[in-house]
């Protein structure tokens, strides 16, 4: 049996199974490690026991993914109380005694969509989550991109017209980077209300679509990905996808000649098909790799 953990900043989603058809899950609030992890470990022990073969973890970050590093498997500089410099992989491995696969939460979601969802059969795809922050993962030539650390797509610098949008951004490092302008807290700070409460005809959505499209165009011309999957709380507005596609097409301005962006934007930019289970299912893929 395989186990997966989507370790989020607000909740841990845990699952046991081999895929969508037999997945059994539980959720636990993300409090201090000494409170959260015993619940996680107990769930796996009760459901799988000695049959458990491996665990995969897709975690909030920043995280250390360098296997040669002394802090591999750690959540590093997070402001989340109790989790900074915490050895998450070591804690799970010591408690359960099985191999542990480890990656970012958004990479796990991308792996889930690549195996069972919207990125099936694609050698190149990207998953972006637009919510409390903006995070992204990429598969290039069939491999998840890691590199020096892991991609920080939320901190792309995108054009910002202060005349039309004087908002200075919420990123504590860069102010008006991609995340600073377009994440959920940025929308709330700019408009004075949570994104999910704004009506469909509110001016917020046209501006949000503009910023999201700018980010996607930058990623399209740099990585030439074959599909974008957009998840997260901000993207729970169905009308937003059409606005993003329209802006994307206008900004790209016919530069790339390919059916994906000329005729197939509904597929090129789409929501996850696994919904809220993409992360925990992707963690099962990480567990499978760790077992092998």
C-alpha positions as CSV (number, residue, x, y, z in Angstrom):
1,X,0.0,0.0,0.0
2,X,1.1,3.5,-0.7
3,X,0.5,6.7,1.3
4,X,0.4,10.3,0.3
5,X,0.5,13.6,2.2
6,X,-0.4,17.0,0.8
7,X,1.2,19.1,3.5
8,X,-0.5,22.5,3.2
9,X,-0.2,25.6,5.3
10,X,-3.8,25.2,6.6
11,X,-4.3,21.5,6.4
12,X,-2.7,18.1,5.8
13,X,-4.6,15.9,3.4
14,X,-3.5,12.3,3.8
15,X,-4.4,9.4,1.6
16,X,-3.8,5.7,1.2
17,X,-4.4,3.8,-2.1
18,X,-3.0,3.4,-5.6
19,X,-5.0,6.1,-7.4
20,X,-8.3,7.9,-7.6
21,X,-10.4,4.7,-7.6
22,X,-9.3,3.4,-4.2
23,X,-8.1,6.5,-2.4
24,X,-9.1,6.8,1.3
25,X,-8.4,10.2,2.8
26,X,-8.4,12.2,6.0
27,X,-7.7,15.8,6.7
28,X,-6.0,17.4,9.8
29,X,-5.5,21.1,10.5
30,X,-1.9,22.3,10.2
31,X,-1.0,23.3,13.7
32,X,2.4,22.7,15.4
33,X,4.3,19.6,14.2
34,X,3.9,17.8,17.5
35,X,0.1,18.1,17.2
36,X,-0.3,17.5,13.4
37,X,2.1,14.7,12.8
38,X,0.8,12.2,15.4
39,X,-2.6,12.4,13.7
40,X,-1.1,11.8,10.3
41,X,1.0,8.8,11.6
42,X,-1.9,7.3,13.4
43,X,-4.1,7.5,10.3
44,X,-1.5,5.6,8.2
45,X,-0.8,3.0,10.9
46,X,-4.5,2.3,11.4
47,X,-5.4,2.1,7.7
48,X,-2.3,0.4,6.3
49,X,-0.2,-0.9,9.2
50,X,2.5,-3.3,8.2
51,X,1.3,-3.3,4.5
52,X,2.5,0.3,4.0
53,X,5.4,0.3,1.5
54,X,6.2,4.0,1.0
55,X,5.0,7.6,1.7
56,X,5.1,10.6,-0.6
57,X,4.9,14.1,0.6
58,X,4.1,17.3,-1.4
59,X,4.8,20.1,1.0
60,X,4.3,23.8,1.5
61,X,7.7,25.5,1.5
62,X,10.2,26.7,1.0
63,X,11.7,23.2,1.2
64,X,15.1,21.6,0.6
65,X,14.9,19.2,-2.3
66,X,18.7,18.7,-2.7
67,X,19.5,15.1,-1.7
68,X,23.1,16.0,-1.2
69,X,22.2,18.7,1.4
70,X,22.4,18.2,5.1
71,X,18.8,19.6,5.3
72,X,17.2,17.6,2.6
73,X,13.6,17.0,3.4
74,X,13.3,20.0,5.6
75,X,10.8,22.8,5.5
76,X,13.2,25.7,5.7
77,X,12.4,29.4,6.1
78,X,8.6,29.3,6.4
79,X,6.9,31.8,8.7
80,X,4.5,29.0,9.8
81,X,5.0,28.7,13.6
82,X,6.9,25.6,14.5
83,X,7.7,24.5,11.0
84,X,10.8,26.6,10.2
85,X,13.9,24.3,9.7
86,X,11.7,21.2,10.4
87,X,12.8,17.8,9.2
88,X,9.5,16.6,7.7
89,X,10.9,13.7,5.8
90,X,12.9,12.5,8.7
91,X,9.9,12.7,11.1
92,X,7.7,10.6,8.8
93,X,10.5,8.2,7.9
94,X,11.4,7.6,11.5
95,X,7.8,7.0,12.6
96,X,6.7,4.7,9.8
97,X,10.0,3.0,8.8
98,X,9.4,3.2,5.0
99,X,10.9,5.1,2.1
100,X,9.7,8.7,1.7
101,X,9.4,10.7,-1.6
102,X,9.4,14.4,-1.2
103,X,8.6,17.5,-3.4
104,X,6.8,20.7,-3.3
105,X,3.0,20.7,-3.0
106,X,2.5,22.2,-6.4
107,X,4.9,19.7,-8.0
108,X,2.8,17.0,-6.4
109,X,-0.4,18.4,-7.8
110,X,1.3,18.5,-11.3
111,X,2.3,14.9,-10.9
112,X,-1.2,13.9,-10.0
113,X,-2.6,15.7,-13.0
114,X,0.1,14.1,-15.3
115,X,-0.8,10.6,-14.1
116,X,-4.6,10.8,-13.9
117,X,-5.8,14.3,-14.9
118,X,-5.5,17.2,-17.3
119,X,-1.8,16.6,-18.2
120,X,-2.0,12.9,-19.1
121,X,0.1,12.0,-22.1
122,X,1.9,15.3,-22.2
123,X,5.7,15.5,-22.1
124,X,5.5,19.2,-21.1
125,X,3.0,20.9,-18.8
126,X,2.7,23.4,-16.0
127,X,0.5,23.6,-12.9
128,X,0.0,27.0,-11.2
129,X,-1.9,27.5,-8.0
130,X,-3.4,31.0,-7.5
131,X,-4.5,31.4,-3.9
132,X,-2.8,32.5,-0.7
133,X,0.3,32.8,-2.9
134,X,1.2,31.9,-6.4
135,X,3.2,28.7,-6.9
136,X,4.0,26.7,-10.0
137,X,5.6,23.5,-11.1
138,X,6.7,22.4,-14.6
139,X,7.3,19.1,-16.3
140,X,9.8,19.4,-19.2
141,X,10.5,16.4,-21.4
142,X,8.7,14.2,-18.9
143,X,10.7,15.3,-15.9
144,X,9.7,17.7,-13.1
145,X,11.9,20.7,-13.1
146,X,14.0,21.3,-9.9
147,X,17.3,23.0,-10.6
148,X,19.1,25.0,-7.9
149,X,16.1,25.0,-5.6
150,X,12.7,24.8,-7.2
151,X,10.9,27.2,-9.6
152,X,9.5,30.2,-7.8
153,X,7.0,31.2,-10.5
154,X,5.1,33.5,-8.2
155,X,8.0,35.9,-8.2
156,X,8.2,36.6,-11.9
157,X,8.4,40.3,-12.6
158,X,5.5,41.3,-14.9
159,X,4.6,44.7,-16.3
160,X,2.8,46.9,-13.8
161,X,1.1,50.1,-15.0
162,X,0.9,52.3,-11.9
163,X,-1.4,54.7,-13.6
164,X,-4.2,52.1,-14.1
165,X,-3.3,50.1,-11.0
166,X,-1.6,52.2,-8.2
167,X,-1.6,49.2,-5.8
168,X,2.0,48.5,-4.7
169,X,1.6,44.8,-4.1
170,X,1.8,42.5,-1.1
171,X,5.0,40.5,-1.6
172,X,7.3,41.3,1.3
173,X,10.4,40.8,-0.9
174,X,9.4,42.3,-4.2
175,X,6.2,44.2,-3.7
176,X,4.6,44.0,-7.2
177,X,5.9,40.7,-8.5
178,X,3.4,38.2,-10.1
179,X,2.3,36.9,-6.6
180,X,2.4,40.4,-5.1
181,X,-0.1,41.7,-7.7
182,X,-2.3,38.6,-8.4
183,X,-2.6,36.3,-5.3
184,X,-5.7,36.1,-3.2
185,X,-4.4,38.5,-0.4
186,X,-3.4,41.0,-3.1
187,X,-6.9,41.0,-4.4
188,X,-8.3,41.4,-1.0
189,X,-5.9,44.2,-0.1
190,X,-6.6,46.1,-3.4
191,X,-10.4,45.8,-3.4
192,X,-11.1,45.5,0.3
193,X,-12.9,42.2,0.1
194,X,-12.0,38.5,-0.4
195,X,-11.8,37.5,-4.1
196,X,-14.5,34.9,-3.7
197,X,-17.1,37.6,-2.6
198,X,-16.6,39.9,-5.6
199,X,-19.3,39.7,-8.3
200,X,-18.5,38.4,-11.7
201,X,-18.8,41.9,-13.3
202,X,-16.4,43.5,-10.8
203,X,-13.4,45.4,-12.3
204,X,-11.2,43.1,-10.2
205,X,-11.6,40.2,-12.5
206,X,-10.4,42.0,-15.7
207,X,-7.3,43.2,-13.9
208,X,-6.7,39.8,-12.4
209,X,-7.0,38.2,-15.8
210,X,-4.5,40.7,-17.2
211,X,-1.9,39.8,-14.6
212,X,-2.4,36.1,-14.9
213,X,-2.2,36.2,-18.7
214,X,1.0,38.2,-18.5
215,X,2.5,35.5,-16.3
216,X,1.4,32.8,-18.6
217,X,2.8,34.5,-21.7
218,X,6.2,34.8,-20.0
219,X,6.1,31.1,-19.2
220,X,4.9,30.2,-22.7
221,X,7.7,32.0,-24.5
222,X,10.4,30.7,-22.0
223,X,9.4,27.1,-21.5
224,X,7.1,26.5,-24.5
225,X,4.9,24.3,-22.4
226,X,2.1,22.3,-23.9
227,X,-0.6,23.0,-21.3
228,X,-1.3,25.2,-18.3
229,X,-3.4,23.9,-15.4
230,X,-4.6,26.6,-13.1
231,X,-5.8,25.7,-9.6
232,X,-6.2,27.4,-6.2
233,X,-8.9,29.4,-4.5
234,X,-8.8,32.5,-6.9
235,X,-9.4,30.2,-9.9
236,X,-12.7,28.9,-8.4
237,X,-14.5,31.6,-10.5
238,X,-15.4,29.8,-13.8
239,X,-15.7,33.1,-15.7
240,X,-12.1,33.9,-15.0
241,X,-10.7,31.3,-17.3
242,X,-12.3,32.8,-20.4
243,X,-11.0,36.3,-19.4
244,X,-7.5,34.9,-19.0
245,X,-7.6,33.1,-22.3
246,X,-8.8,36.3,-24.1
247,X,-6.0,38.4,-22.5
248,X,-3.5,35.7,-23.2
249,X,-4.3,35.7,-26.9
250,X,-4.2,39.5,-27.1
251,X,-0.8,39.8,-25.4
252,X,0.7,36.9,-27.4
253,X,-0.5,38.8,-30.5
254,X,-0.1,35.9,-32.9
255,X,3.6,35.5,-32.3
256,X,3.5,31.7,-31.7
257,X,2.0,29.8,-34.6
258,X,0.6,26.6,-33.1
259,X,-2.9,25.1,-32.9
260,X,-2.6,25.0,-29.0
261,X,-2.6,28.8,-28.8
262,X,-4.4,29.6,-32.1
263,X,-7.4,27.3,-31.8
264,X,-7.2,25.3,-28.6
265,X,-7.0,27.8,-25.8
266,X,-9.8,26.1,-23.9
267,X,-7.5,23.1,-23.4
268,X,-4.2,25.0,-23.3
269,X,-5.4,27.0,-20.2
270,X,-7.7,24.8,-18.1
271,X,-8.6,23.9,-14.5
272,X,-7.4,20.7,-12.9
273,X,-9.6,17.7,-13.5
274,X,-8.7,16.1,-10.2
275,X,-9.9,19.1,-8.2
276,X,-8.9,19.1,-4.6
277,X,-7.3,15.6,-4.8
278,X,-4.5,16.5,-7.3
279,X,-2.0,17.1,-4.5
280,X,-2.6,14.0,-2.4
281,X,-2.8,11.8,-5.6
282,X,0.5,13.3,-6.8
283,X,2.0,12.4,-3.4
284,X,1.1,8.8,-4.2
285,X,3.2,9.1,-7.4
286,X,6.1,10.4,-5.2
287,X,5.6,7.4,-2.9
288,X,5.7,5.0,-5.9
289,X,9.0,6.5,-7.0
290,X,10.4,6.2,-3.5
291,X,9.4,2.6,-3.3
292,X,11.1,1.8,-6.6
